Amino acid sequence: MAPTKQAVSLVGFLVTLLGAILFSTKAIIVKLAFGHTHADAVTLLALRMMFSLPFYLAAAFLVSTHKSNVRMTGREWLLVTAIGLLGYYFSSLFDFLGLQYISAGLERLILFLYPSFAVFINAVYFRQRISGIQRVALLLTYLGIALAYFGELSIDSQNPNFYLGSGLVFLCAVTYSVYIVGSGRVIPRVGANKFTAYAMLAATAGVFVHFLLTHDIRQVELGRGMWVYGLLLAILATVLPSFLISQGMKKIGSNNVAIISGIGPVSTILQAHYVLGEKIFTEQIVGTLLVVVGVLLIGWKRDKGKEAGEQKPTAVEVG
């Protein structure tokens, strides 16, 4: 049995910290793209997936040709495809659409609800008991979100689409939590690398189909700025941090990665302040601290005695 605690090496810590910070740049890049180009959410998402596609194809090829490759059944192909579409097509779409209407700082806080949703899904559908410490964690998480949300509402009271944007990002957190729970059930059977590669390919196909059905390619204006933002989203905020987080998990373990990744909302709020000019206010600071503590507590003790096939929610990238 693997140890529940793993030493935190300096290299592992720095690699994970850098990965978490790079992941947190996604909302900043999306907001900048909306402000500096005429890109809509679907076009920006399609560019992100297009630049990421070569990496997913290479990963799928390497995994499938490896001697340890496990052939998937028809049911497993269906599950991987469905979970991939839900987790990185629908979730990303809701996220990008929501970012058109709310601040990057609030977006990251709402997204941080997904581990709590995963707990509820496991409790309802898989009859996993919610422990006392997890109940406290859930209370802290939702209290923190409420505090930051109403503080943001008082500042952004003139925004007619505030609730729409919040609702879309909320849907992103819900769909991503289903992805987390579903992946935890499938990964033990097909392997983490193979699952990730093919789930992302399925999501990429979903994004491309959506783009082709809703856009006339001949009329889409792809200026230099849009290509730059698409490339930044793909490499800087998706592919590179995913590899860094993966290496971090190998070096220091998933539990330590989850703890270090709690820097995500803080990083997003600071970047949003200095890059986008978003205000930092007291309710946001206190709410963020409560949410981060709550999310970390949700995963506390889950390494001990966790059921086979269950994947502990890790507070890293969403959407």
C-alpha positions, 0 to 999 in steps of 0.5 A, spaced: 500 500 500 502 506 498 504 511 503 499 516 505 504 521 506 510 523 501 516 528 502 515 534 499 522 536 495 523 543 493 523 541 485 516 538 486 514 544 490 516 549 485 514 545 479 507 544 482 507 551 484 508 553 477 503 549 474 498 551 479 500 559 477 500 557 470 493 554 470 490 560 474 492 565 468 487 562 463 481 566 466 486 572 465 488 570 458 480 569 456 478 576 459 484 580 455 482 576 449 475 578 449 477 586 451 482 586 445 479 582 440 473 581 437 473 573 438 467 570 441 467 564 446 466 559 441 472 561 437 477 562 442 475 555 445 476 552 438 483 556 437 485 553 444 483 546 442 486 547 435 493 548 438 493 543 444 490 538 439 498 536 437 499 534 444 493 530 445 494 526 439 502 525 440 500 522 447 494 518 445 499 515 440 505 514 445 500 511 450 496 506 445 503 503 442 506 502 449 507 495 451 503 496 457 497 499 453 490 496 455 485 495 450 478 499 452 471 495 451 466 499 447 463 501 454 469 504 456 470 508 449 463 510 450 464 512 457 471 516 456 468 520 450 462 522 454 466 524 460 471 528 456 465 531 452 462 533 459 469 535 462 472 539 457 467 541 452 461 543 456 465 545 462 470 549 458 464 552 454 460 554 460 466 557 463 468 561 457 461 564 456 461 566 463 467 570 463 464 575 458 460 577 464 463 576 471 470 578 473 476 573 473 477 573 481 469 571 482 470 566 476 475 562 479 472 562 486 465 559 483 469 554 480 472 552 486 466 549 488 467 543 484 470 538 489 464 540 494 459 537 488 464 531 487 462 530 494 455 530 494 455 526 487 459 520 491 454 521 497 448 520 493 450 515 487 455 511 490 453 512 498 459 514 500 458 517 507 460 525 508 464 525 514 464 530 520 470 534 517 467 534 510 461 537 513 465 543 516 469 544 510 462 544 505 460 550 510 466 554 510 466 553 502 459 555 501 460 561 506 466 563 503 463 563 496 457 567 499 461 572 502 465 574 496 459 573 491 455 579 495 461 583 496 462 582 488 455 584 487 455 590 491 461 593 486 458 590 480 451 592 481 450 595 474 452 589 470 445 586 467 448 579 466 452 578 473 447 573 474 447 570 467 455 569 468 455 567 475 450 561 473 454 559 467 460 558 471 456 555 476 454 550 471 462 549 469 463 547 476 457 542 476 459 539 469 467 538 471 465 535 478 461 530 474 468 529 470 472 528 476 467 523 479 467 519 472 474 519 471 475 516 478 471 510 476 474 509 469 481 511 470 483 505 474 481 500 468 484 504 462 490 508 466 490 515 467 494 517 461 490 514 456 484 516 459 486 523 459 489 523 452 482 520 449 477 524 453 481 531 451 480 528 444 473 527 444 472 534 447 476 537 442 472 534 437 466 536 440 469 544 440 470 543 433 463 541 431 460 546 435 464 551 432 463 549 424 455 548 426 455 556 429 460 559 424 462 560 417 469 559 416 469 564 410 467 570 415 471 569 421 476 574 422 482 571 425 487 577 426 494 576 429 491 577 436 486 572 436 492 567 434 496 569 440 491 569 445 489 562 442 496 559 443 497 562 450 491 559 452 493 552 449 500 552 451 501 557 457 494 555 460 493 548 458 498 543 456 504 546 460 501 546 466 498 539 465 505 536 464 507 540 470 502 538 475 503 531 472 510 531 474 508 534 481 504 528 483 509 523 481 514 527 485 510 529 491 503 526 491 496 528 489 495 530 496 500 535 496 499 537 489 492 539 492 494 543 497 499 547 493 494 548 488 490 552 493 494 558 491 490 558 484 484 563 486 489 567 490 493 567 484 488 569 479 485 574 484 492 578 484 493 577 476 486 580 475 488 586 480 494 587 476 493 585 469 486 587 468 485 592 474 479 588 478 478 591 485 480 587 491 476 588 497 475 585 504 469 580 502 473 577 497 479 576 501 476 573 507 471 569 502 477 566 498 481 564 504 474 560 507 473 557 500 481 555 500 481 552 507 474 548 505 476 545 499 483 543 502 479 540 508 474 536 503 480 532 501 483 531 508 483 524 510 481 521 503 487 518 502 486 513 508 481 508 506 479 510 500 475 506 496 478 502 490 477 506 483 475 513 487 479 519 485 480 524 490 478 531 487 484 535 486 483 543 486 487 544 479 485 546 473 477 547 471 474 548 464 
